[in-house]
């Protein structure tokens, strides 16, 4: 039955009124989440400069990253509940707004004189570094809310036959934003524009908010959605503490007592969360979604693949900067072919998924990752940068085939009414696994290195030094380089094994060859098409 013409345009009738709505959703989500995704790599590049600016040790400066990670992990599981209770548009835009405000506060904090400026925030005396860390917490909350709801908005806005293509366009943001982060961060740091590492988010966020406020429609929601207090507590503790442990493990190692306590407490909290949520009448995280085969298989493959995809991404910039002597900006330029290849591949992969299902592109992607990772495990200090560029292009194609198709595969059979709860579950688990993967591979890398190059080794010529000292320096450098290459090889070989496991898991996803038996969701009223054009599951696949 059609919606009466007297009903105001809304999420229930908008597609008939404005068929361009889906593209406006895409524009809002792409511009808004570009800001959130870009920020992570920009700030990581600037961390050393922040440490020098505030004249603090690594542990203090690490909280700029750790508190962001912690608040991101706590707020992500909450996003679905908040969207159901207060409306997806309202909460999504609130998240973007919080992130933009947090960015502005971070920029102001980095402009304060770290040696003399302190001020009162309520009863507390706050230093500029503390203020920066608190502002990063606001960013984390905003990012944790907006990322999963942006994905849900996008999935609801497009009809089934176009979901792959839409997520392919969105995938450009997911792969391109992190790639240009080191370039922007390196350029800003090199020109002593530390505050603009954060201020650059403000115009991007303003665009996303403007489009969202003017064009997004509010979804159906109810203020009567029950509050799952135990779920909120244990989800926040579980994901937050594990992310915190993984974040600190990169600096302190997995045997650090603080890391072990955080990890153990997080695992216990997630265990309690699982027990509670499976019995809750209105759970915060709908774990029963794992009864849907495609959701379960795609998520497990995605979790394993996250380590292969992103866990190893941080290894190559380290190699380029530490062993090849490149600056952060130069390393970003070297890695740019990966982003460009990913941008092209993700669009083509989305269209391929629409026609054949997600299995084929994801399996091909993981096979490319496995081959590529094995080749990277064989690089030396003299490996041609041209060959490394070729490997990066292959890796970019693989990332483009996998990154969004795995998420589409996970959400394809989820009923529209449960999407708000499915996307936070996917995001929270992948954020956690990505952080664990990075820390795990960092541990493998550093475990092979038993010496540290002294800080006073000259960066230029050593010709004026005594021959004995020259020989000692040369031997130390050779030993360090050999150990670093060994650690890199071990880390990439571990990633190779993980990529093979992800490939095997992906073979069980729906899609070609054979009929795709997936019960792809029908268009919701939000994106309803004329009655004679509503696609079936088979026609949506082009079969």
LINKA-V973516 format. One line per field, one symbol per residue. burial: # if it has 24 or more other ideal C-beta (glycine too) atoms within 12 Angstrom, else .. A space follows every 50 residues. Layout:
# LINKA-V973516
burial->???
This chain:
# LINKA-V973516
burial->..........######....############################## #.##.#...######################################### ##########.#.#............######################## #######################################....####### ##.######.##..#######......#.###.################# ##.#....#..##.###.##..##.##..#.######.##.#.####### ########################...##.#################### ###########################.#...#.#..#..########## ##############.###############################.##. ......................#...#..##.################## .##.##..####...#.#.##########.....#.#..##..
